[in-house]
Amino acid sequence: MKDPIIYTQLEQIEGPLIALVATLPGIGFGEAVQVADREGRIRHGRVAQLDGDKVTIEVFQGTTGLAKGSQRIRFLGHPITLTVSESIIGRRLNGIGAPIDGGPPLTGTALNINGSPLNPTARAYPHDFIQTGISGIDAMNALVRGQKLPIFSSSGLPHDQLAIQIAQQARIRPDLSKSTAGEKDSEELVVVFAAIGVKHDVAVRFAEEISGRTVSFLNLADDPVMERLLTPRVALTAAEYLAFELGLHVLVILTDMTVYGEALREIATARGDIPSRKGYPGYLYSDLATIFERAGRIKGKPGSITQIPILTMPNNDITHPIPDLTGYITEGQIVLSRDLFRQRVFPPINLPPSLSRLMADGIGQGLTRSDHQPLMEQLYAAYARAEEVRMMTRIVGEGDLSTVDRCYLEFGQCLERSFIAQDLTEDRSIEESLDIGWRALGCLPREELTRLSATMLETYGSLLDEGLDPGLEREKD
């Protein structure tokens, strides 16, 4: 058995990396390491690269103060772990899982933060509608239990506030066709919230506004860059324990994955990895997949993990490597609009490019309402026509529009001001969202509602007749 303590001369110090020559056998990639500086202070790290006898170590707390003299390095013989138990619910931790809420140290089982490989045949297909209380998501791009549905945002847009609202309001709506008498109408989710590289004022707001059955991991902007690579993995380790060991339904919110990608690029450059698109390492896709694919359900286990990663698109470019590759791995996207935000519409969800690929498996009779799918299709079709009319108005002017085109202009305004827009604390049920969608369609002549059957038009005709005020303005904080 190897001696875990070695005294060695550091060969190189570069950014958060140190390199040394170690002749000890059995050192493994990803192995946890403790580094003691000249004052005896312990820093944590992990083995990042093995090249013959040369070992490169990533130091989480940074390398400030280390020197190329004799250092005490301890290889722990196991990967980075997180200590978990049921008492972790309600705790606030830093980016590597250490308590920052003044509470006691974590106790329980130590789990590898990289997770355990899962046989694909053991996965259960995602289903069951998750109600977020936000019409633009629930009615148009429904979230399903076990799904990965990212939010694509841009700098300055209110994605942080949207994340807080989802964390506060998310509920699982059970399959009503299979539920028994007296069963609860909805089930609360345990929220695992991971903030990556956030400013201090944003972290304070997260800590104050996200409460209840929540586990928070906060990595601050001035924390070491290495922590950012660990934060989502530590959060998902806690989520896997809660879901697959305790049988709970977990919603994981990761913000901001673009900051994670930039940290990965910085570390990869320091290690000398060959760059690919825009300087990101060639393994960016597989690295993101190791995070996103830790969502889902396992056959025979009641718990589940649903993921909402949030990422900001640099220069609002959806073809940037991070959103581009994220779209390949996940099942859709919610896209936020700067134009709607300028019009004081919250949440500024841009419906045309937004998509939930698993929506059909979580809505309909017994899950939401029988009119959900056709109503969603009609709203999308009508809104696309309204956008076309708006573009035409910029060329020919509103005075030359036909009566029907004017109706579509009114519908577009109704949908944005009354359906997409809602108050910061407004928690709408799916029935309320669908009813508002029907009222918005009241702006259009009945013969334009070609996606809806005569039976549905008769059933919900009273809502069409009520209509909505197209000039409705909502005051935002």
C-alpha positions in Angstrom: 0.0 0.0 0.0 1.4 3.4 -1.0 2.3 6.1 1.5 -0.4 8.7 1.1 2.0 11.6 2.0 4.8 12.7 -0.3 7.2 15.6 -0.1 8.0 16.9 -3.5 9.4 19.7 -5.6 6.6 21.4 -7.7 7.7 21.5 -11.3 5.2 24.1 -12.4 2.4 26.4 -11.1 0.1 27.9 -13.7 -3.3 29.4 -12.8 -5.2 26.8 -10.7 -2.9 24.0 -11.8 0.2 22.6 -10.2 2.5 19.9 -11.8 4.8 17.6 -9.9 6.8 14.4 -10.5 5.3 11.6 -8.3 6.8 8.0 -8.4 4.0 6.5 -6.3 2.1 3.7 -8.1 -1.7 3.7 -8.3 -2.4 7.4 -8.6 -5.7 7.7 -10.5 -7.3 10.3 -12.8 -9.8 12.4 -10.8 -8.4 11.3 -7.5 -8.9 13.7 -4.6 -5.8 15.5 -3.3 -4.9 17.6 -0.3 -2.2 20.2 -0.6 -0.6 21.8 2.5 1.2 25.1 1.9 4.2 26.4 3.9 1.8 27.6 6.7 0.2 24.2 6.9 -3.2 25.4 5.5 -5.0 22.6 3.6 -6.2 23.1 0.1 -8.3 20.6 -1.9 -7.8 19.4 -5.4 -8.0 16.5 -7.8 -5.7 14.8 -10.3 -6.4 16.4 -13.7 -3.8 14.8 -15.9 -1.3 11.9 -15.9 1.7 11.9 -18.2 4.2 9.3 -17.2 5.5 10.3 -13.7 4.2 13.9 -14.2 1.0 14.5 -12.3 -1.1 17.7 -12.9 -3.4 18.7 -10.1 -6.3 21.2 -10.1 -6.4 23.1 -6.9 -9.9 24.2 -5.9 -8.9 27.1 -3.7 -6.4 28.4 -6.2 -2.6 28.4 -6.1 -1.9 31.9 -4.6 0.8 31.6 -2.0 2.2 28.2 -3.2 5.9 28.1 -4.3 8.1 25.7 -6.2 9.5 24.5 -2.9 8.8 21.4 -0.9 5.0 20.9 -0.5 3.1 18.3 1.4 0.8 16.5 -1.1 -1.6 13.8 0.0 -3.4 11.5 -2.5 -6.6 10.3 -0.9 -7.2 7.2 -3.0 -10.8 8.1 -3.9 -12.6 10.7 -6.1 -14.2 13.9 -4.9 -17.2 13.1 -2.7 -20.2 14.9 -1.2 -21.6 13.8 2.2 -25.4 13.4 1.9 -28.4 12.5 4.1 -32.0 13.6 4.3 -31.0 16.5 6.5 -29.4 18.2 3.5 -32.8 19.5 2.6 -33.1 23.2 3.6 -29.3 23.7 3.7 -27.3 26.3 1.9 -23.8 25.2 0.7 -21.0 26.6 -1.3 -19.9 25.4 -4.7 -18.1 22.3 -3.4 -20.7 21.3 -0.9 -19.4 22.9 2.3 -22.1 24.6 4.6 -22.3 28.4 4.4 -25.6 28.8 6.4 -24.0 28.6 9.8 -25.4 25.1 10.3 -23.5 21.9 11.4 -21.2 20.0 9.0 -22.9 17.5 6.7 -23.2 13.9 7.9 -24.2 10.7 6.3 -23.0 8.9 3.2 -20.1 10.1 1.0 -21.0 9.8 -2.7 -18.8 10.3 -5.8 -19.8 13.6 -7.3 -19.3 12.2 -10.8 -22.3 9.8 -10.3 -22.5 6.2 -11.2 -23.0 4.9 -14.7 -26.6 4.1 -15.5 -27.6 1.4 -17.9 -29.8 3.1 -20.6 -32.3 0.2 -20.4 -32.9 1.0 -16.7 -34.3 4.4 -17.6 -38.0 5.0 -17.6 -39.5 7.3 -20.2 -40.3 10.8 -18.8 -44.0 11.5 -18.2 -46.3 13.4 -15.8 -47.0 17.1 -16.2 -45.0 19.6 -14.0 -47.0 22.8 -13.4 -44.7 25.8 -13.1 -47.5 28.3 -12.8 -46.2 30.2 -15.9 -48.5 30.1 -18.9 -45.8 30.5 -21.6 -44.3 27.2 -20.3 -47.2 25.2 -19.0 -49.6 25.8 -21.9 -47.2 26.1 -24.8 -43.9 24.3 -23.8 -44.9 22.0 -21.0 -42.3 20.5 -18.7 -42.5 16.8 -18.0 -41.1 14.9 -15.0 -37.7 13.5 -15.9 -37.1 16.0 -18.7 -34.2 18.3 -19.4 -35.6 21.6 -20.6 -33.0 24.5 -20.8 -33.8 28.2 -20.8 -31.8 30.2 -23.3 -31.4 33.8 -22.2 -29.1 36.8 -22.8 -27.3 39.2 -20.6 -29.6 41.6 -18.9 -32.8 39.5 -19.2 -34.6 38.4 -16.1 -33.7 34.7 -16.2 -32.7 34.8 -12.5 -36.2 36.0 -11.5 -37.7 33.4 -13.7 -35.6 30.7 -12.1 -36.8 31.9 -8.6 -40.4 31.8 -9.7 -40.1 28.3 -11.1 -38.4 27.1 -7.9 -41.2 28.6 -5.8 -44.1 27.4 -7.8 -43.3 24.0 -9.5 -45.7 21.2 -8.7 -46.3 17.7 -10.2 -49.8 17.1 -11.5 -50.5 13.4 -11.2 -52.3 11.3 -13.9 -55.9 12.0 -12.9 -57.1 8.9 -14.8 -55.0 6.7 -12.5 -55.3 8.5 -9.3 -57.5 7.3 -6.4 -60.1 9.1 -4.5 -58.6 11.5 -1.9 -55.2 11.7 -3.6 -53.6 15.0 -3.6 -54.2 17.2 -6.7 -50.4 18.1 -6.9 -47.2 17.1 -5.3 -44.4 19.5 -4.3 -41.0 19.1 -5.8 -37.7 19.2 -3.8 -35.7 21.9 -5.6 -31.9 21.6 -5.9 -30.6 25.0 -6.9 -27.1 25.5 -8.2 -25.8 29.1 -8.9 -22.5 29.1 -10.8 -20.3 32.2 -10.7 -23.0 34.6 -9.6 -22.5 38.1 -8.1 -22.9 38.6 -4.4 -26.1 40.6 -4.7 -27.6 37.9 -6.9 -26.6 35.2 -4.4 -28.2 37.2 -1.6 -31.5 37.4 -3.6 -31.4 33.7 -4.3 -30.9 32.9 -0.6 -33.7 35.2 0.5 -36.3 34.2 -2.1 -35.8 30.5 -2.5 -37.0 28.7 0.6 -38.9 25.6 1.7 -37.8 22.1 0.5 -34.7 23.4 -1.2 -31.0 22.6 -1.3 -28.9 25.6 -2.5 -25.3 25.5 -3.9 -23.9 29.0 -4.4 -20.6 29.5 -6.3 -19.8 33.2 -6.2 -18.1 35.2 -8.9 -14.9 35.7 -6.8 -14.7 32.0 -5.9 -11.9 30.0 -7.5 -12.7 29.0 -11.1 -12.2 25.3 -10.3 -15.3 25.4 -8.1 -17.4 26.2 -11.1 -16.6 22.8 -12.7 -17.7 21.0 -9.5 -20.8 22.9 -8.6 -23.3 21.3 -11.0 -21.9 17.9 -10.3 -22.1 18.4 -6.5 -25.7 19.6 -6.9 -26.7 16.6 -9.1 -25.1 14.2 -6.6 -27.4 15.6 -3.9 -30.3 15.3 -6.4 -29.6 11.7 -7.2 -29.5 10.8 -3.5 -32.8 12.5 -2.9 -34.5 11.0 -6.0 -33.2 7.5 -6.2 -32.4 6.7 -2.5 -35.2 8.6 -0.8 -37.8 8.4 -3.6 -38.4 12.1 -3.9 -39.2 14.2 -7.0 -36.4 16.6 -7.6 -36.2 19.7 -9.8 -32.6 20.8 -10.5 -32.1 24.4 -11.6 -28.6 25.2 -12.9 -27.6 28.8 -13.6 -25.6 29.9 -15.5 -24.2 27.0 -17.6 -22.4 29.5 -19.9 -20.2 30.5 -16.9 -19.5 26.8 -16.4 -18.5 26.5 -20.1 -16.1 29.5 -19.8 -14.5 28.0 -16.7 -14.0 24.7 -18.6 -12.4 26.6 -21.4 -10.0 28.4 -19.0 -8.9 25.2 -17.3 -8.6 23.4 -20.6 -6.3 26.2 -22.0 -4.1 26.1 -18.8 -3.8 22.3 -19.3 -2.8 22.7 -22.9 -5.8 20.9 -24.4 -6.3 21.4 -28.1 -9.0 24.1 -28.6 -12.0 23.8 -30.9 -14.8 26.2 -31.7 -14.2 29.6 -30.1 -11.5 28.2 -28.0 -13.6 25.7 -26.2 -12.1 22.2 -25.8 -13.2 19.5 -28.3 -14.8 17.5 -25.5 -17.3 20.3 -24.6 -20.2 18.2 -25.9 -19.3 15.1 -23.9 -18.6 17.2 -20.8 -22.0 18.9 -21.0 -23.6 15.5 -21.6 -22.2 14.2 -18.3 -24.2 16.9 -16.5 -27.4 17.0 -18.5 -27.8 13.2 -18.8 -28.0 12.9 -15.0 -31.7 13.8 -15.3 -34.5 11.2 -15.7 -36.3 8.4 -14.1 -35.2 4.8 -13.2 -37.5 1.8 -13.6 -38.8 0.5 -10.3 -37.9 3.7 -8.3 -40.5 6.3 -7.5 -38.2 9.3 -7.5 -37.2 11.4 -10.5 -34.8 14.2 -11.5 -36.0 17.0 -13.8 -33.5 19.6 -15.0 -33.8 23.2 -16.0 -30.4 24.5 -17.0 -30.2 28.2 -17.7 -27.6 29.7 -20.0 -26.9 33.1 -21.4 -26.2 33.3 -25.1 -23.1 35.6 -25.8 -24.2 38.3 -28.2 -27.7 36.7 -28.2 -26.2 34.1 -30.6 -28.1 30.8 -30.4 -25.4 29.2 -32.6 -22.8 29.8 -30.0 -21.1 26.4 -29.0 -22.7 26.2 -25.6 -26.4 26.7 -26.5 -25.8 24.9 -29.8 -24.5 21.7 -28.1 -27.0 22.0 -25.3 -29.8 21.9 -27.8 -28.5 18.5 -29.1 -28.4 17.0 -25.6 -31.7 18.3 -24.1 -35.3 17.9 -25.1 -36.2 21.4 -26.3 -35.6 24.9 -25.1 -37.3 28.0 -23.7 -36.0 31.1 -25.4 -36.3 34.6 -23.8 -36.9 37.7 -26.0 -35.2 41.0 -25.5 -37.9 42.7 -27.6 -40.6 41.5 -25.2 -38.5 42.5 -22.2 -38.2 46.0 -23.6 -42.1 46.1 -23.7 -42.1 45.2 -20.0 -43.5 41.7 -20.6 -42.5 39.2 -17.9 -41.6 36.5 -18.4 -40.4 37.5 -21.9 -40.8 34.0 -23.4 -40.3 34.1 -27.2 -42.8 31.4 -28.3 -41.8 30.8 -32.0 -38.3 29.4 -31.3 -39.3 27.7 -28.0 -40.0 24.0 -27.9 -40.7 21.1 -25.5 -40.1 17.8 -27.3 -41.7 15.7 -24.6 -44.8 17.9 -24.1 -47.1 15.5 -25.8 -46.3 12.8 -23.2 -47.4 15.0 -20.3 -50.6 16.7 -21.4 -54.1 15.8 -22.5 -57.0 14.0 -21.0 -56.3 12.9 -17.4 -53.0 14.8 -17.2 -54.1 18.4 -18.0 -57.2 18.9 -20.2 -58.4 17.3 -23.4 -58.2 20.7 -25.3 -54.5 21.4 -24.3 -52.8 20.0 -27.5 -55.1 21.5 -30.1 -55.4 24.8 -28.3 -51.5 25.0 -28.1 -51.3 24.3 -31.9 -53.9 27.0 -32.6 -52.2 29.6 -30.5 -48.9 28.9 -32.1 -50.4 29.1 -35.6 -52.3 32.3 -34.9 -49.3 34.0 -33.2 -47.1 33.1 -36.2 -49.7 34.8 -38.5 -49.8 37.8 -36.2 -46.0 38.1 -36.5 -46.3 38.0 -40.3 -48.9 40.8 -40.2 -46.6 42.9 -38.0 -43.8 42.6 -40.5 -46.2 43.5 -43.3 -47.4 46.5 -41.4 -43.9 47.9 -41.2 -43.9 48.0 -45.1 -47.4 49.0 -46.1 -48.7 50.6 -42.9 -51.6 49.6 -40.7 -54.1 51.5 -42.8 -54.0 49.1 -45.7 -54.5 46.0 -43.7 -57.6 43.8 -44.1 -60.1 43.4 -41.3 -58.8 39.9 -40.6 -55.2 41.1 -40.5 -56.3 43.7 -38.0 -57.8 41.0 -35.9 -54.5 39.1 -35.9 -52.7 42.3 -34.8 -55.1 42.6 -31.9 -54.7 38.9 -31.1 -50.9 39.2 -30.9 -51.1 42.0 -28.5 -53.7 40.1 -26.4 -51.5 37.0 -26.2 -48.4 39.0 -25.2 -50.1 41.3 -22.6 -52.5 38.9 -21.1 -51.3 35.3 -21.7 -47.4 35.5 -21.8 -47.2 38.3 -19.3 -48.0 37.7 -15.7 -47.1 39.1 -12.3 -43.8 38.1 -10.6 -45.6 36.1 -8.0 -48.6 35.0 -10.1 -49.0 31.2 -9.9 -51.5 30.1 -12.5 -53.0 26.7 -12.7 -53.0 25.0 -16.1 -56.7 25.4 -16.3 -56.3 29.2 -15.8 -53.6 29.3 -18.5 -55.7 27.4 -21.0 -58.8 29.6 -20.3 -56.7 32.7 -20.9 -55.5 31.2 -24.2 -59.2 30.6 -25.3 -60.1 34.2 -24.4 -57.2 35.5 -26.4 -58.5 33.6 -29.4 -61.7 35.5 -29.0 -60.0 38.3 -31.0 -60.2 36.2 -34.1 -63.2 35.2 -36.3 -64.4 31.7 -35.7 -63.6 30.6 -39.2 -59.9 31.4 -38.6 -59.7 28.8 -35.8 -59.0 25.9 -38.1 -57.0 23.8 -35.6 -60.0 23.4 -33.2 -62.8 21.0 -33.7 -66.5 22.0 -33.8 -67.0 20.2 -30.5 -64.3 22.1 -28.8 -65.5 25.4 -30.2 -68.9 24.7 -28.8 -67.6 23.6 -25.4 -65.4 26.6 -24.9 -67.4 29.1 -27.0 -68.3 31.1 -23.9 -64.6 31.8 -23.2 -64.2 33.0 -26.8 -67.1 35.4 -26.4 -65.5 36.9 -23.2 -62.3 37.9 -25.0 -59.5 39.9 -23.5 -58.5 43.5 -23.3 -55.7 43.9 -26.0 -54.5 47.1 -24.3 -53.9 45.4 -20.9 -50.7 46.8 -19.3 -49.0 45.2 -16.3 -47.0 47.2 -13.9 -43.7 45.4 -13.2 -41.5 45.8 -10.2 
